[in-house]
Amino acid sequence: MNLEARKINLINWISSVQEEEILARIETLQKERSDWWDRVSSEDKKAIHEGLQQLDKGEYYTRSQIRDKIKEKYNL
């Protein structure tokens, strides 16, 4: 059975479900699978956007630059 047929079977089954417990479990599954971006705070979204803008401008440190800064700071 292909993916589309499986989805249609599930849709048909869900539309016939009468048990509250089963519907609640399906809703819980749906909420768990929601887009992570929807759960990110507006403050974090702003920080992510700022970081992406910095990357676009070439304002970033390479892994080796970060490693060197840590060694320098902690005298490693």
Gaussian input, Z-matrix of N, CA and C with variables (Angstrom, degrees):
# hf/3-21g

backbone

0 1
 N
 C     1     B1
 C     2     B2     1     A1
 N     3     B3     2     A2     1     D1
 C     4     B4     3     A3     2     D2
 C     5     B5     4     A4     3     D3
 N     6     B6     5     A5     4     D4
 C     7     B7     6     A6     5     D5
 C     8     B8     7     A7     6     D6
 N     9     B9     8     A8     7     D7
 C    10    B10     9     A9     8     D8
 C    11    B11    10    A10     9     D9
 N    12    B12    11    A11    10    D10
 C    13    B13    12    A12    11    D11
 C    14    B14    13    A13    12    D12
 N    15    B15    14    A14    13    D13
 C    16    B16    15    A15    14    D14
 C    17    B17    16    A16    15    D15
 N    18    B18    17    A17    16    D16
 C    19    B19    18    A18    17    D17
 C    20    B20    19    A19    18    D18
 N    21    B21    20    A20    19    D19
 C    22    B22    21    A21    20    D20
 C    23    B23    22    A22    21    D21
 N    24    B24    23    A23    22    D22
 C    25    B25    24    A24    23    D23
 C    26    B26    25    A25    24    D24
 N    27    B27    26    A26    25    D25
 C    28    B28    27    A27    26    D26
 C    29    B29    28    A28    27    D27
 N    30    B30    29    A29    28    D28
 C    31    B31    30    A30    29    D29
 C    32    B32    31    A31    30    D30
 N    33    B33    32    A32    31    D31
 C    34    B34    33    A33    32    D32
 C    35    B35    34    A34    33    D33
 N    36    B36    35    A35    34    D34
 C    37    B37    36    A36    35    D35
 C    38    B38    37    A37    36    D36
 N    39    B39    38    A38    37    D37
 C    40    B40    39    A39    38    D38
 C    41    B41    40    A40    39    D39
 N    42    B42    41    A41    40    D40
 C    43    B43    42    A42    41    D41
 C    44    B44    43    A43    42    D42
 N    45    B45    44    A44    43    D43
 C    46    B46    45    A45    44    D44
 C    47    B47    46    A46    45    D45
 N    48    B48    47    A47    46    D46
 C    49    B49    48    A48    47    D47
 C    50    B50    49    A49    48    D48
 N    51    B51    50    A50    49    D49
 C    52    B52    51    A51    50    D50
 C    53    B53    52    A52    51    D51
 N    54    B54    53    A53    52    D52
 C    55    B55    54    A54    53    D53
 C    56    B56    55    A55    54    D54
 N    57    B57    56    A56    55    D55
 C    58    B58    57    A57    56    D56
 C    59    B59    58    A58    57    D57
 N    60    B60    59    A59    58    D58
 C    61    B61    60    A60    59    D59
 C    62    B62    61    A61    60    D60
 N    63    B63    62    A62    61    D61
 C    64    B64    63    A63    62    D62
 C    65    B65    64    A64    63    D63
 N    66    B66    65    A65    64    D64
 C    67    B67    66    A66    65    D65
 C    68    B68    67    A67    66    D66
 N    69    B69    68    A68    67    D67
 C    70    B70    69    A69    68    D68
 C    71    B71    70    A70    69    D69
 N    72    B72    71    A71    70    D70
 C    73    B73    72    A72    71    D71
 C    74    B74    73    A73    72    D72
 N    75    B75    74    A74    73    D73
 C    76    B76    75    A75    74    D74
 C    77    B77    76    A76    75    D75
 N    78    B78    77    A77    76    D76
 C    79    B79    78    A78    77    D77
 C    80    B80    79    A79    78    D78
 N    81    B81    80    A80    79    D79
 C    82    B82    81    A81    80    D80
 C    83    B83    82    A82    81    D81
 N    84    B84    83    A83    82    D82
 C    85    B85    84    A84    83    D83
 C    86    B86    85    A85    84    D84
 N    87    B87    86    A86    85    D85
 C    88    B88    87    A87    86    D86
 C    89    B89    88    A88    87    D87
 N    90    B90    89    A89    88    D88
 C    91    B91    90    A90    89    D89
 C    92    B92    91    A91    90    D90
 N    93    B93    92    A92    91    D91
 C    94    B94    93    A93    92    D92
 C    95    B95    94    A94    93    D93
 N    96    B96    95    A95    94    D94
 C    97    B97    96    A96    95    D95
 C    98    B98    97    A97    96    D96
 N    99    B99    98    A98    97    D97
 C   100   B100    99    A99    98    D98
 C   101   B101   100   A100    99    D99
 N   102   B102   101   A101   100   D100
 C   103   B103   102   A102   101   D101
 C   104   B104   103   A103   102   D102
 N   105   B105   104   A104   103   D103
 C   106   B106   105   A105   104   D104
 C   107   B107   106   A106   105   D105
 N   108   B108   107   A107   106   D106
 C   109   B109   108   A108   107   D107
 C   110   B110   109   A109   108   D108
 N   111   B111   110   A110   109   D109
 C   112   B112   111   A111   110   D110
 C   113   B113   112   A112   111   D111
 N   114   B114   113   A113   112   D112
 C   115   B115   114   A114   113   D113
 C   116   B116   115   A115   114   D114
 N   117   B117   116   A116   115   D115
 C   118   B118   117   A117   116   D116
 C   119   B119   118   A118   117   D117
 N   120   B120   119   A119   118   D118
 C   121   B121   120   A120   119   D119
 C   122   B122   121   A121   120   D120
 N   123   B123   122   A122   121   D121
 C   124   B124   123   A123   122   D122
 C   125   B125   124   A124   123   D123
 N   126   B126   125   A125   124   D124
 C   127   B127   126   A126   125   D125
 C   128   B128   127   A127   126   D126
 N   129   B129   128   A128   127   D127
 C   130   B130   129   A129   128   D128
 C   131   B131   130   A130   129   D129
 N   132   B132   131   A131   130   D130
 C   133   B133   132   A132   131   D131
 C   134   B134   133   A133   132   D132
 N   135   B135   134   A134   133   D133
 C   136   B136   135   A135   134   D134
 C   137   B137   136   A136   135   D135
 N   138   B138   137   A137   136   D136
 C   139   B139   138   A138   137   D137
 C   140   B140   139   A139   138   D138
 N   141   B141   140   A140   139   D139
 C   142   B142   141   A141   140   D140
 C   143   B143   142   A142   141   D141
 N   144   B144   143   A143   142   D142
 C   145   B145   144   A144   143   D143
 C   146   B146   145   A145   144   D144
 N   147   B147   146   A146   145   D145
 C   148   B148   147   A147   146   D146
 C   149   B149   148   A148   147   D147
 N   150   B150   149   A149   148   D148
 C   151   B151   150   A150   149   D149
 C   152   B152   151   A151   150   D150
 N   153   B153   152   A152   151   D151
 C   154   B154   153   A153   152   D152
 C   155   B155   154   A154   153   D153
 N   156   B156   155   A155   154   D154
 C   157   B157   156   A156   155   D155
 C   158   B158   157   A157   156   D156
 N   159   B159   158   A158   157   D157
 C   160   B160   159   A159   158   D158
 C   161   B161   160   A160   159   D159
 N   162   B162   161   A161   160   D160
 C   163   B163   162   A162   161   D161
 C   164   B164   163   A163   162   D162
 N   165   B165   164   A164   163   D163
 C   166   B166   165   A165   164   D164
 C   167   B167   166   A166   165   D165
 N   168   B168   167   A167   166   D166
 C   169   B169   168   A168   167   D167
 C   170   B170   169   A169   168   D168
 N   171   B171   170   A170   169   D169
 C   172   B172   171   A171   170   D170
 C   173   B173   172   A172   171   D171
 N   174   B174   173   A173   172   D172
 C   175   B175   174   A174   173   D173
 C   176   B176   175   A175   174   D174
 N   177   B177   176   A176   175   D175
 C   178   B178   177   A177   176   D176
 C   179   B179   178   A178   177   D177
 N   180   B180   179   A179   178   D178
 C   181   B181   180   A180   179   D179
 C   182   B182   181   A181   180   D180
 N   183   B183   182   A182   181   D181
 C   184   B184   183   A183   182   D182
 C   185   B185   184   A184   183   D183
 N   186   B186   185   A185   184   D184
 C   187   B187   186   A186   185   D185
 C   188   B188   187   A187   186   D186
 N   189   B189   188   A188   187   D187
 C   190   B190   189   A189   188   D188
 C   191   B191   190   A190   189   D189
 N   192   B192   191   A191   190   D190
 C   193   B193   192   A192   191   D191
 C   194   B194   193   A193   192   D192
 N   195   B195   194   A194   193   D193
 C   196   B196   195   A195   194   D194
 C   197   B197   196   A196   195   D195
 N   198   B198   197   A197   196   D196
 C   199   B199   198   A198   197   D197
 C   200   B200   199   A199   198   D198
 N   201   B201   200   A200   199   D199
 C   202   B202   201   A201   200   D200
 C   203   B203   202   A202   201   D201
 N   204   B204   203   A203   202   D202
 C   205   B205   204   A204   203   D203
 C   206   B206   205   A205   204   D204
 N   207   B207   206   A206   205   D205
 C   208   B208   207   A207   206   D206
 C   209   B209   208   A208   207   D207
 N   210   B210   209   A209   208   D208
 C   211   B211   210   A210   209   D209
 C   212   B212   211   A211   210   D210
 N   213   B213   212   A212   211   D211
 C   214   B214   213   A213   212   D212
 C   215   B215   214   A214   213   D213
 N   216   B216   215   A215   214   D214
 C   217   B217   216   A216   215   D215
 C   218   B218   217   A217   216   D216
 N   219   B219   218   A218   217   D217
 C   220   B220   219   A219   218   D218
 C   221   B221   220   A220   219   D219
 N   222   B222   221   A221   220   D220
 C   223   B223   222   A222   221   D221
 C   224   B224   223   A223   222   D222
 N   225   B225   224   A224   223   D223
 C   226   B226   225   A225   224   D224
 C   227   B227   226   A226   225   D225

   B1=1.4571
   B2=1.5356
   B3=1.3217
   B4=1.4544
   B5=1.5386
   B6=1.3050
   B7=1.4661
   B8=1.5225
   B9=1.3123
   B10=1.4702
   B11=1.5230
   B12=1.3153
   B13=1.4689
   B14=1.5241
   B15=1.3216
   B16=1.4707
   B17=1.5205
   B18=1.3480
   B19=1.4678
   B20=1.5241
   B21=1.3133
   B22=1.4655
   B23=1.5220
   B24=1.3316
   B25=1.4678
   B26=1.5251
   B27=1.3257
   B28=1.4660
   B29=1.5259
   B30=1.3165
   B31=1.4668
   B32=1.5218
   B33=1.3218
   B34=1.4647
   B35=1.5229
   B36=1.3248
   B37=1.4632
   B38=1.5304
   B39=1.3422
   B40=1.4691
   B41=1.5232
   B42=1.3212
   B43=1.4640
   B44=1.5211
   B45=1.3183
   B46=1.4650
   B47=1.5286
   B48=1.3255
   B49=1.4640
   B50=1.5284
   B51=1.3237
   B52=1.4603
   B53=1.5332
   B54=1.3293
   B55=1.4592
   B56=1.5311
   B57=1.3105
   B58=1.4730
   B59=1.5205
   B60=1.3205
   B61=1.4681
   B62=1.5306
   B63=1.3193
   B64=1.4666
   B65=1.5257
   B66=1.3276
   B67=1.4676
   B68=1.5225
   B69=1.3327
   B70=1.4653
   B71=1.5220
   B72=1.3177
   B73=1.4658
   B74=1.5268
   B75=1.3241
   B76=1.4663
   B77=1.5298
   B78=1.3281
   B79=1.4683
   B80=1.5187
   B81=1.3315
   B82=1.4646
   B83=1.5238
   B84=1.3110
   B85=1.4614
   B86=1.5251
   B87=1.3084
   B88=1.4588
   B89=1.5248
   B90=1.3219
   B91=1.4667
   B92=1.5227
   B93=1.3290
   B94=1.4660
   B95=1.5223
   B96=1.3044
   B97=1.4506
   B98=1.5268
   B99=1.3187
   B100=1.4583
   B101=1.5299
   B102=1.2801
   B103=1.4582
   B104=1.5297
   B105=1.3161
   B106=1.4662
   B107=1.5291
   B108=1.3133
   B109=1.4626
   B110=1.5271
   B111=1.3187
   B112=1.4641
   B113=1.5293
   B114=1.3338
   B115=1.4687
   B116=1.5253
   B117=1.3314
   B118=1.4677
   B119=1.5321
   B120=1.3279
   B121=1.4683
   B122=1.5318
   B123=1.3245
   B124=1.4740
   B125=1.5248
   B126=1.3307
   B127=1.4727
   B128=1.5257
   B129=1.3352
   B130=1.4634
   B131=1.5300
   B132=1.3366
   B133=1.4636
   B134=1.5228
   B135=1.3260
   B136=1.4590
   B137=1.5279
   B138=1.3363
   B139=1.4668
   B140=1.5240
   B141=1.3185
   B142=1.4640
   B143=1.5212
   B144=1.3269
   B145=1.4620
   B146=1.5349
   B147=1.3248
   B148=1.4656
   B149=1.5231
   B150=1.3119
   B151=1.4594
   B152=1.5159
   B153=1.3247
   B154=1.4675
   B155=1.5193
   B156=1.3311
   B157=1.4620
   B158=1.5244
   B159=1.3326
   B160=1.4570
   B161=1.5276
   B162=1.3339
   B163=1.4604
   B164=1.5191
   B165=1.3323
   B166=1.4659
   B167=1.5275
   B168=1.3325
   B169=1.4694
   B170=1.5322
   B171=1.3221
   B172=1.4616
   B173=1.5121
   B174=1.3328
   B175=1.4708
   B176=1.5231
   B177=1.3276
   B178=1.4588
   B179=1.5185
   B180=1.3372
   B181=1.4586
   B182=1.5190
   B183=1.3154
   B184=1.4576
   B185=1.5347
   B186=1.2946
   B187=1.4639
   B188=1.5350
   B189=1.3042
   B190=1.4703
   B191=1.5358
   B192=1.3375
   B193=1.4692
   B194=1.5321
   B195=1.2875
   B196=1.4782
   B197=1.5237
   B198=1.3295
   B199=1.4621
   B200=1.5312
   B201=1.3415
   B202=1.4603
   B203=1.5250
   B204=1.3285
   B205=1.4710
   B206=1.5326
   B207=1.3136
   B208=1.4635
   B209=1.5207
   B210=1.3389
   B211=1.4622
   B212=1.5274
   B213=1.3220
   B214=1.4689
   B215=1.5338
   B216=1.3089
   B217=1.4623
   B218=1.5242
   B219=1.3200
   B220=1.4690
   B221=1.5279
   B222=1.3341
   B223=1.4721
   B224=1.5231
   B225=1.2956
   B226=1.4827
   B227=1.5054
   A1=107.58
   A2=117.18
   A3=119.95
   A4=111.12
   A5=115.01
   A6=121.13
   A7=112.06
   A8=117.66
   A9=120.64
   A10=111.18
   A11=117.15
   A12=120.66
   A13=110.62
   A14=116.89
   A15=120.61
   A16=110.87
   A17=117.04
   A18=120.41
   A19=110.88
   A20=117.23
   A21=120.81
   A22=110.06
   A23=117.12
   A24=120.24
   A25=111.17
   A26=116.64
   A27=119.97
   A28=111.66
   A29=117.11
   A30=120.79
   A31=110.14
   A32=116.30
   A33=120.19
   A34=111.65
   A35=116.33
   A36=119.93
   A37=110.55
   A38=117.02
   A39=120.63
   A40=110.50
   A41=117.39
   A42=119.41
   A43=112.09
   A44=117.48
   A45=120.09
   A46=113.44
   A47=117.92
   A48=121.62
   A49=109.94
   A50=115.96
   A51=121.81
   A52=111.98
   A53=116.60
   A54=120.78
   A55=110.64
   A56=115.92
   A57=122.46
   A58=111.41
   A59=116.65
   A60=120.67
   A61=111.32
   A62=117.13
   A63=120.25
   A64=110.19
   A65=116.51
   A66=119.42
   A67=111.37
   A68=117.15
   A69=120.88
   A70=110.72
   A71=117.36
   A72=121.13
   A73=111.11
   A74=116.85
   A75=121.03
   A76=109.54
   A77=116.72
   A78=120.62
   A79=111.48
   A80=116.79
   A81=120.68
   A82=110.11
   A83=116.54
   A84=120.80
   A85=110.79
   A86=116.73
   A87=121.40
   A88=110.99
   A89=117.27
   A90=121.01
   A91=111.05
   A92=116.27
   A93=120.17
   A94=111.56
   A95=117.12
   A96=121.61
   A97=112.72
   A98=117.64
   A99=120.15
   A100=110.46
   A101=116.37
   A102=123.15
   A103=109.95
   A104=117.92
   A105=122.20
   A106=110.90
   A107=117.32
   A108=121.05
   A109=110.56
   A110=116.97
   A111=121.05
   A112=111.79
   A113=117.11
   A114=121.27
   A115=112.85
   A116=117.02
   A117=121.33
   A118=109.10
   A119=115.70
   A120=119.67
   A121=110.38
   A122=116.17
   A123=119.89
   A124=110.66
   A125=116.59
   A126=120.47
   A127=110.72
   A128=116.59
   A129=120.14
   A130=111.36
   A131=116.75
   A132=119.71
   A133=110.53
   A134=116.07
   A135=120.59
   A136=109.98
   A137=116.44
   A138=120.63
   A139=111.12
   A140=117.09
   A141=120.66
   A142=110.20
   A143=116.84
   A144=120.31
   A145=111.32
   A146=116.49
   A147=119.78
   A148=110.58
   A149=116.40
   A150=120.57
   A151=112.38
   A152=116.37
   A153=120.03
   A154=111.37
   A155=116.76
   A156=120.05
   A157=110.79
   A158=116.77
   A159=120.24
   A160=110.95
   A161=116.59
   A162=119.75
   A163=110.91
   A164=116.22
   A165=120.37
   A166=111.84
   A167=116.55
   A168=121.05
   A169=112.07
   A170=116.43
   A171=119.73
   A172=113.15
   A173=116.57
   A174=121.45
   A175=109.37
   A176=115.00
   A177=119.53
   A178=109.23
   A179=115.23
   A180=122.04
   A181=108.20
   A182=116.27
   A183=120.10
   A184=108.23
   A185=114.92
   A186=120.40
   A187=110.62
   A188=116.85
   A189=119.51
   A190=110.89
   A191=117.96
   A192=120.05
   A193=110.50
   A194=116.70
   A195=120.95
   A196=109.90
   A197=115.81
   A198=120.27
   A199=110.38
   A200=117.17
   A201=121.13
   A202=111.38
   A203=117.30
   A204=120.60
   A205=111.13
   A206=117.42
   A207=121.40
   A208=109.71
   A209=117.23
   A210=120.66
   A211=110.66
   A212=115.36
   A213=120.61
   A214=111.17
   A215=116.57
   A216=120.79
   A217=111.67
   A218=116.31
   A219=119.86
   A220=112.87
   A221=116.16
   A222=122.28
   A223=111.93
   A224=116.34
   A225=120.28
   A226=111.56
   D1=130.11
   D2=-178.01
   D3=-81.21
   D4=172.75
   D5=-174.97
   D6=-59.39
   D7=-45.48
   D8=-178.21
   D9=-62.30
   D10=-42.00
   D11=179.16
   D12=-64.91
   D13=-40.00
   D14=177.72
   D15=-62.13
   D16=-42.38
   D17=179.03
   D18=-63.34
   D19=-42.65
   D20=179.37
   D21=-63.02
   D22=-41.89
   D23=177.22
   D24=-60.25
   D25=-43.33
   D26=178.76
   D27=-65.25
   D28=-42.76
   D29=178.46
   D30=-59.54
   D31=-46.01
   D32=178.73
   D33=-61.76
   D34=-42.53
   D35=-179.74
   D36=-65.72
   D37=-46.37
   D38=-179.26
   D39=-60.48
   D40=-38.88
   D41=-178.77
   D42=-66.82
   D43=-19.07
   D44=179.86
   D45=-99.51
   D46=-7.98
   D47=-177.76
   D48=-66.37
   D49=132.88
   D50=179.57
   D51=-113.95
   D52=-12.69
   D53=-175.86
   D54=-81.97
   D55=123.56
   D56=-179.68
   D57=-59.84
   D58=-40.64
   D59=-177.75
   D60=-61.61
   D61=-42.02
   D62=-179.93
   D63=-66.43
   D64=-43.85
   D65=178.50
   D66=-62.39
   D67=-39.61
   D68=178.36
   D69=-63.29
   D70=-39.57
   D71=179.04
   D72=-66.95
   D73=-38.32
   D74=177.76
   D75=-65.72
   D76=-42.39
   D77=178.42
   D78=-63.22
   D79=-39.24
   D80=177.58
   D81=-62.73
   D82=-43.79
   D83=177.92
   D84=-61.06
   D85=-41.98
   D86=179.39
   D87=-62.28
   D88=-42.69
   D89=-179.68
   D90=-66.45
   D91=-38.95
   D92=179.53
   D93=-64.83
   D94=-29.56
   D95=-176.69
   D96=-92.99
   D97=6.60
   D98=-179.22
   D99=-66.16
   D100=161.13
   D101=-177.07
   D102=-62.58
   D103=129.63
   D104=-178.44
   D105=-59.68
   D106=-30.38
   D107=-177.83
   D108=-61.09
   D109=-32.33
   D110=179.99
   D111=-67.22
   D112=-21.03
   D113=-178.37
   D114=-97.11
   D115=-2.05
   D116=-179.42
   D117=-83.25
   D118=135.77
   D119=179.98
   D120=-66.32
   D121=158.11
   D122=179.72
   D123=-63.67
   D124=-33.30
   D125=177.57
   D126=-64.11
   D127=-43.54
   D128=178.81
   D129=-67.97
   D130=-38.31
   D131=177.45
   D132=-60.77
   D133=-41.16
   D134=179.18
   D135=-62.15
   D136=-44.76
   D137=179.86
   D138=-63.29
   D139=-38.77
   D140=178.68
   D141=-64.91
   D142=-44.92
   D143=178.39
   D144=-61.60
   D145=-41.48
   D146=178.32
   D147=-62.93
   D148=-41.83
   D149=178.54
   D150=-62.85
   D151=-41.42
   D152=177.87
   D153=-64.82
   D154=-38.39
   D155=177.22
   D156=-64.19
   D157=-40.42
   D158=177.39
   D159=-62.59
   D160=-41.77
   D161=177.89
   D162=-61.40
   D163=-42.82
   D164=179.16
   D165=-60.46
   D166=-31.85
   D167=179.55
   D168=-85.70
   D169=-2.11
   D170=-178.64
   D171=80.81
   D172=16.44
   D173=-179.45
   D174=-92.97
   D175=87.11
   D176=179.20
   D177=-156.45
   D178=166.08
   D179=175.72
   D180=-108.69
   D181=142.97
   D182=174.67
   D183=-78.57
   D184=167.09
   D185=179.19
   D186=-59.41
   D187=-42.62
   D188=-178.92
   D189=-68.33
   D190=-33.92
   D191=176.63
   D192=-65.05
   D193=-41.41
   D194=178.25
   D195=-63.90
   D196=-45.04
   D197=179.65
   D198=-59.62
   D199=-42.58
   D200=178.76
   D201=-64.23
   D202=-40.95
   D203=178.90
   D204=-63.56
   D205=-39.85
   D206=179.34
   D207=-66.42
   D208=-44.35
   D209=178.56
   D210=-60.12
   D211=-43.03
   D212=179.25
   D213=-63.54
   D214=-46.22
   D215=-176.31
   D216=-65.32
   D217=-40.58
   D218=-174.45
   D219=-104.25
   D220=13.71
   D221=177.94
   D222=51.00
   D223=48.71
   D224=-179.84
   D225=-91.15

